[in-house]
């Protein structure tokens, strides 16, 4: 499923109306109808409750007017609070406003009128419909609209947001002064970036993407970011042949470790094992070899020339290059430190390696000396996994901020240097050399702990070694990494999760992804419902 910016969604609407003969009025009717279907699915066709529709004067309010009319026809008791004068409503929204009985519409143009009119209705409502602002909002909310948002949030009643919670920036997910906290959001055609990035993702509640008749080809041809959820990831997962053996699932080489950072090396190697690599060889400083042999039972170790203090030296180059001969994937960086000789060695390996290569941690710091090195690599598949601080060092720019800034930075770097870039964060961005983009929706705050990046590097290295294409490996890798952490959080909570916990859950994550999950569990994990699926039974 593709997520788009507010401007892109406006262009999709425009193409639909001008090029496909579908009127804006028809799209508005369909949008309201899909919301009504979500409501009746939640409450049941036989329930006839009290509804308050809080509407703005624009098209989002027009959607709300359609909802109000249809719910009145179904026997609900509906009040529409228009946060403007009737004369301020225009176009399709005005058409739908005139279709409502006047006695069901109350105009509130000031905070005083709002308090006088809706306080009691808010407390009595079985459902509040937020139709104040849509995806076009780009200024700070103030006045009667801000007051309405505050009253809705304080009422403690179930809230359905139409398209996006009012006050959320549809492109960045940021809050424009104040914003509705919805229990459920019904959006149209495709999710917006503001539904995916935080805090918008949290404020949207359950997100349902509804088909309102916009041709699929228009969405497919429009620029956007793939949302990585179970639906999109499942087809990437390879099934194992019954005649499989370890030689058919890749031999990975990981160059890692230095004094005080043997944990990074062990986490990377152990996660590669758990992610399905047939064999894993861990190349480590000779002085630390005995420690890593204890920490990595299933991985083999290769002792490398060091300075006697645990730092890999230039003399190890020939050892590593010889070891690369029968390997299918290479990882450079976890815990190697910043010793000058180690940095120089890492840069040499980045140029000479001709296999899929994952660069992380101190490997990225070595690369930051001169990222133009990436233009001279022999590998046709170079994957970088920076967190925001490492990304800032790579680019020489400030740490990337909001979601759209992170997308732009990741895409520019990936295209410029011909690499696959994973910009880690609460919503990890994945960018490809050809400009393709994806946003990961798995994972949770419990992953804010040391060693998680080493685990991700091991997973992606293992997937590359198993023959996944680079684009499939990075997408599957970031998703299964977060999904494994979600399984841990489901058992232990989000506080105190360790990288080792995530490694231990990796086989279960692959199993759960491959064998399927119940609908409710899927929704809880990813926050999205498929357009073809029913509305979730929880969320209000």
N, C-alpha and C positions, 0 to 999 in steps of 0.2 A: 504494500500500500504506500502511496506517495504522499508526502506532506509538502505543502506549498506555502508561500508567503501571502500576505494580504493582497499585495499588488497582483501577484500571479492569479489569485482566485478571482479578482476583479476582471482580469483579462479572460479567464475561462468563462465567466458569466457573459462577458461582452461577445465573445466568439459564438457562444450558444445562441444568444438573442439575435445577433446580426447575421450569422451564417447558417443557422439551422432552422430558422423559422419558429423557434420556441420563444414565446413572449415572456417578459419579466413577470407578468401577472400569473402566467401558468407556472413558472418556477416557484413563485411565492405560494401558490395554492398547494403545490406538491410539497414544499418545505413544511407548511403547516400541517398537512395531512400526515407526513412521516412523524412529526412530533406527537400528534394525536394517537397514532398507532403505538408509539412508545409509551404514552401515558396509559392507554387502555390495556396494554400488555402488562403493565406494572400493577394497576389497580383492579383489573378485571372489567369485562364488558358490563357487568350488572351493577357495578358501583357507581353511585351518582353523588359526588362530593361537592365541596366548595373550592373554587379556584379563583385566585387573584392573578390577573395578567398585568404585569408592570411593563408598560410599553413606551418606547420613544417615538419620535415623530418620523423616523426614517424607515427604511425597508425592513430592519429587524423588528420594529414595531408592527409593520405590515404583516410579517409572519405571525406575530402574536395575535393580531386581529383575526387572522384565519383560524388559528387555534381556538380562540374564544368562540367564534361562530360555530365551528364544528363540535366543540364540547357542549355548547348550549343545545345543539341538535341531539346530542347523546343524553341529555337530561341532567347535565351538571349545572350547578348554580355558579355563574361566572360574573365576576366584576372586572372590568378593564379600567385601569388607572393610566391615563395618558399624561405623560409628564411634559405637556405642552398645550397650547391652545389648538383647537380643531383646525383653525385656519392655517396653522403652520405645517400641516401634513400635506404632502404632495404625491403625485404620480400613483403608482400601484398601491402604495400604502393607503392613500386617500380612498381609492376605490374600495378596498377591503374595510376601511373604517365605516364607510357609508352603508355597507352591507350588514352592519351590526345595529341592533335596536338601540336608539339613543339612550334609553334609560339604563342600559348596562355599562355605559361609558362615563367615567368621571374624569374631568380635566383638573390636574393639579399643577399649577404653574409656579408655586412657591413652596418653600419648606413648611410654612404655616398651614397651607391648604393640605399638604400631604399628611401632616400629623393629624389634622382634624378628620381627614377622610379615611385613611387606611389603617390606622393603628389597630383598631378592633378587627378589621377584616384580615389583617396579617396573622393575628393570633388564632383566628378561626379557620384559616385556609387549610384544606387537606393537601393542596399543592399551590406553590407560587411559580409562575412562569416568568422568567427573566427575558424580556424582549426589549431591553432598553437600548443597548448598543450592539452592533454587529462587528464584523471583522474590519470595517473601515475606520474605526476609532483610532486617532493618532494624537490626541491632545489630552491633557490632564482632566479628569472628571471633577466637576465642581457643581455648586448650586443644588438645585432640586434633585438632579440625578445622583449626586454624591450622597444626599440625604436618603434617597430611596435605597441605594445600595446598603447603607448602614442599617436601615430599618429591616431590610430583608435578611441580612446576615444575623441581626440580633433576634429575629423572630423565632428561630429554631424550628422552622417548618421545612418540609421537603421542597427542594428547588430544582426545577428543570431549566437549564440555560439553552436558549435558541442560538445555535451556531457556535457561540463562544461566550463564556461568562463575561458580562458587561464589566468593562474596566481593564480587561486583559488585552495587551497588545498582541494582535493575531500573528505577528511575525516574530517577535522576540520572546513572548511568554511573560514579559515584564508587566508590572502593575502600574497603570496610569493614574496614580493618585490613590484610588481605592477600587476594589473589584469584588464582584459576587463570588461567594464560595458555593458552588453548585454541587448537588448530589449526583446529577447526571447532565450531560450535554449531548444534544443531537446536532451534529454538524452535517454539511451537505457536500456530496461529491468526493471529497477527500479531506483528511485532517489538515489543519493549518499548523505551521511551525509553532505557533503559540500554544497549541494543545500538547505539543511534545516537550518543549523546553519548560523548565521550572522558572517561576512558581506556577505558571499557567497550567502545567500538567496536573498539579495537585489540586488546583481550584476547579478544574473541569469535572472532577468526579469520574463516574463511568462515562466513557466516550463512545457514542454510537455514530457511525458514519452511514448516512442514508443516501440512497439513490433518488434524485429528484428529476431524472430525465436528461441530465447533461451527458452528451455522447461520450462513451469511454475513450474514443480516439482523441478527443480534444484533451482529456486529462493525460493520456499516454504520451502525447506529443509535447506536453508542456514541461518546462524545467521544474524540477523539484528534488526532494530527498526521499529515498526509499526508507520506510520505517521498518526496522528489523524486529519482527515479532515471530511468533511460532509459525504463522501462516506462510510468511515469506522464507523462513529459514528451513522448514521441514524438507522442501524439495532438494535442498543442497546436500543433505546428509546421505553419505554413501552406505550401502548395505554390505556387510561382510560375506564374502564367498565362503561356503562351507569347507572348502579346501584351503582356506587361508593359512599362512604360516608367517612367522616374524619377518622373513625376508621380503614379504610382499607389502609391508606396511611402513616402509621407510626407516632409514637409519639416520638419526639426527645427531649433529655435532654442535655442542654448546661450549663456547669459550667464555668462562666466567670465573669469578672469585678473586678475593684479595683478603688481607688481614682484616678481621672484623666484619667481613661480608661473605662468609661462607654460606650463610643462610640464603642469600640471593641465588647463589649457584645451585644449591640443593633444591630450592623451591622451583626454579626453572626446569631442572632436570626431572624432578618428580612429577611436575604437572605435564611435561611432555609424555611421560610414561602413562599417566592416567588419561591423557587425551588420545591414546591409541597408537602411539609410535611403536613400530616393531622393535626397534633398538634405539638406545640413547647412549651416546658417549659424551662424557663431560670432561673437557680439557681444562685443567686447573693448575695453579702454581704448584710445583713439586713439593714445596714446604708444607702445603696444605692438603696434599693428596690423601693422607691417612684420615684426616678429619672428614673429607668428602666421601671417602669410601664407607664410612660409618653412616653418614647422613643419606646416602643414596643407594639403598640395597639393590634396586632393580636396574640402575644405570651403571655403565662401566666408566672408569675414569682413565684419563690420559695425563700423566704427570708432565708438566711443561717446565722448561728451563726458567728459573727465576733468579732473583738476586740474593737468595738465601733468606729473605725477609718476607717472601710471599707475593712479590710483584712480578708479573710475567714480563720477560725481557725480550729484546729483539732476537735473541738466539732461539726463541721458541718458534719463530716464523716457519722454518723448514719442517718442524714437527707437525705444526697445525696444517700446513699446506699438503703434507704427505697424508695426514689423516683425512683430509677432505676428499681424497681420491674415490672412496667408495660410499660417500654419504649423499643423501638426497636433500638435506636442508641444513642450514647453518644459522646459529644465533650468536650474536656478539654483544657483550656488554654487561649483563647482570653482575654487579658487584666487582668488576675488574679494577675499579679505582682510577685515579688520575695521575699515576706515576708517568713521567714523560716518556719512558721507553714503552710502557703499556699503551699509551695513547698513540704513539707512532706505529706500533704493531697493529693496533686495531684499524687504523687508517689504511695500512698496507693490505690487510685482509679484505677490507671493503672493496678494494680495487681488484684484487687477484681472484676472489671467489667467483665461480661461474655457476653456482647453484642458487636456489631461492634462499634469501638471506633476510633475517630479522635483526634489526639494530635497536637496542634499548639501553636505557640507563646511562652508564658511563661510556657506552658505545656512542650514544647521542652526544655526550659531552665532547668526545673525541672528534666527532663529525662537525660539531659547532665551530671548531677552529677554522674551517673553510668548507661550508656545505657544497661548494662547487665540485668537490670530489665526487659527488653523486653523478655528475655528468660523464664520468670516466670509468664507471663500474662495468665489469664483464657480465654480471648477473642480469638476467632479464626480469628478475623479480626481486625488488628491494622493498622491504617493508619497515617503516619507522613507527615506533609506538610512544611518542612523547606525551608527558603530562603538560599542562599549560606553562609551567616554569621552563621545562626543557624546550618547549616550542618557542618561547621567547628567546632563549639562547640561540636556537637554530636560525631564527629570522632576524635577530638583532632588534626586534620591536618589543613593545610592551606586551605584557601577558594578555592574551585574547580575553575579551570580556563576555558580552552577551552571545546568545546562540548564533545569530546571523553573522557576527564578527568572527566567531570560531569557524563557521562554515566557510566564509570567504577566505580566511587565512589558510585553512586546511586545503581547500581546493587550489588556491594559487600556488602553494608550495608543491603539492603533488604534481600538478601540471608542469610547473617550471622545471622540476628536477626529474620527472619521469618515475616517480615512486608511488607506492601505496602508503598512505599516511593515516595513522589511527591517532586522533587527538582525544586523549582520555578525559573523562569528566563525568558529571552526573548524567549527561546524555552524550555518550561518546560519538564523535564524528568520524566517519570513514570516507576517505577520498581516494580516487583512482587517477592514474596518469591521464586518462581520457576525459576527466572532468566529472565522472559519475560520483554521486554522493549517497551516503546512507547514514541514518541516525539509529543508534541502538536504544531499545526501550526496556531491556532487562537490567537487573541490578538494583541495588538499594544502598542507603547510607552506611550500612555496616561494612561496606567495602573500603571505607576511608580508614585504611590500616596498612601498615608496612607489609611489603611483599606481594601485594595484589598485582602489581605490574609485572613482577617476575613470573607469576603464574600465567598471566596473559601471554607473555613472550613464549613460554614453554608450550602453551596450547597451540598457538599459531605456527610455531616451528614444527610441531608434530603434524599438524594438518597439511602443511606444505610438503613434509616428508612422505605423507600418505598419498600424494598425487593430486590434492585439491588445487584448482587454479588459484592464483593470488587473490583475485576478487572474491571467490567463494571462501577461501581460507580466512581472510580478514573479517568477512561478515559473519561466518559461522563462529569464528574464534571469539569475537567480542560478545556475541549473543550468548554462547554457551558458558562463557566466563561469568557473565552477569546472572544467567539462569541458574548456574550452580550455586552462586551466592544467595539467590532467592530461595532455593531449596534449604540452604543452611538457615536462613532467617526464618523460614516457616517453622523450623524445629526449635531454634535457639533464641530467636529475636535478633534485632539488628545491632545490639551492643555486645562487643566482645568477640565478634566473628574474626577468625584468623585466616591467613592465606592457606594454611594447612587444612582448615575446615573446607575451604572451597575446593582444594585439590581432591580431598577424599570424596566429595560429592560429584565429581566430574563424570564417573561412569553412570551414576544414577541420572544425571542431567541428560546425557546422551540417550539413555534408555527411555526416559520420560518423554523426551522430544520425539524419539523415533516411534514409540508405541502409541502415542496420543494421550491426551488428557481430557478429563471431563470439562464441560463448557464453563462451569463456574470457576474451576481452578484456573483455566486459561485466562479468563477475564481478570481474576485477582492478580495474576502474575504480570500481565502486560497492560491492563488498563484500556484496551481497545476491544470493541466487538465488531465482528465482520458485518458488512452491510447485509449479507444474506441471513445472518443469524437472528435469533429472537433477541428481544431486549432482556438484559439480565434480570433475574428475580431479586437481586439485591441492589443496593445503591440509593434507594429512597429511605 
